[in-house]
Amino acid sequence: MVLLFQYIGTMENSLAVKLFESLAQESRLAIFRLLVEAGPPGMHATAISDRLVLPPATLSFHLKTLCQSGLVEVRRNGRFMIYRANFSLMRALIDFLAENCCASTPGENCGFSTRDLLRGESS
């Protein structure tokens, strides 16, 4: 079963833990980072397998876990399955981590901005 959704709302700790669990394995983290690099068009499984030198069965296992967590979305394009990072859920996870950043020190600015982070800039 593949979950396709756009994340909207305040993230609960239990969802954040589930997302981190799905990324807490070297191959899955590499797959997710590659799909983030690929951007919204995503990549088909063969390209992911070739790029990361993962056997198809291993890749399939890890993609299933990432899809079940919601961090990766999949769509069919002819005979190919195209995988892409769920950017709205990734953004929600980053926002969850930074939600109370510097809250105990009003007026202090640590220089962290999630908006700049996702554009590849730093404050």
C-alpha angles and dihedrals in degrees: 000000000000122000116213117183145133112237115234126167141029114327119234122221091245092058092047089052090050091051093048090048090056090052095043095096124079098233094045091049090050091049092049093047090049091052090049088052090049091056128205096332089064126193137270119247096253092056091049091048092049094046096048096032093234123152112246094246092051092047091049091052093051095043089053091055092047092047092049090053090051095238091111127044126200134202133176119245107182106301094342129089110219116207124199137173115258096237095185091056092044089052091048090052092050090047090049090055093049097037096111098025110156091353092135092054107051113197093023116112118202090190094244116135122170091203091057092041093061091047090053095250133116128216 
